[in-house]
Amino acid sequence: MAKKIRIVYTAPLSACFVLASTAVLILSRFTGDTLISAFFSAPARQGSPSAFNPAAPLHYLRLFIHIFGHKDALSFGANAALLLLLGPRLEERYGDAILSLMMGAAAFVSGICSAAFSPSVLYGSDGIVFLMIVLYAFAYAKKEGILFTNILLFVLYVFGKLFPLFGISAASISASASPLGGNAALITALAHLAGGLCGSLFAFAASPASSRRTRTKQIPEA
């Protein structure tokens, strides 16, 4: 008798994140750019058409939920693949609650960077992917050091985000009123990377979920 194949649901946070982003992407096909620009994007700096409005409660929410918006299926598919690959291992190590806190912190920092410096709105889960790459590199480091393949993944991801922007002219940057320059793509990439790095700092204060479970089992009964 053939053995039955079961579908095991082991990473609810990663799966729900990808499913929610998929739903937003599909809905955006029917609304054009309206859905993304109005809800699932972080506001831009002051003086921009989509500037952050301190009096608008939705703008504070958008500092977090912009991670669910993506401009096209290609960029979303690349991020979703990495999220589904790295997310389950990180959920197993840190737990859903701690990992969601890290993701929220990464989203917030990226959103704040957008509201402070970017001339255009910010959206996408690039910062969350970068967060998971950093977490994975340190979480599964061996006693001898960090695995070379994890370092390579880190370098290639950053290189892929910044390499297309190397051709920015110094004149276009110096002509901008923003301290980080006027190129929206450069600021967007740096905002995502900054969010991912800041979110990963929580990993140094959080003990792995597996270690907490082990300590709980070792507590002697009264």
Secondary structure, DSSP 8 states (H G I E B T S, - for coil): -----------HHHHHHHHHHHHHHHHHHHHTTHHHHHTSSB-B-TTSTTB--TT-HHHHHHHHHGGG--SSHHHHHHHHHHHHHHHHHHHHHH-HHHHHHHHHHHHHHHHHHHHHH-SS-B-SSHHHHHHHHHHHHHHT-BTTB--HHHHHHHHHHHHHHHGGGTT--HHHHHTSSSTT-S-HHHHHHHHHHHHHHHHHGGGGTS--HHHHHHHHHHS---
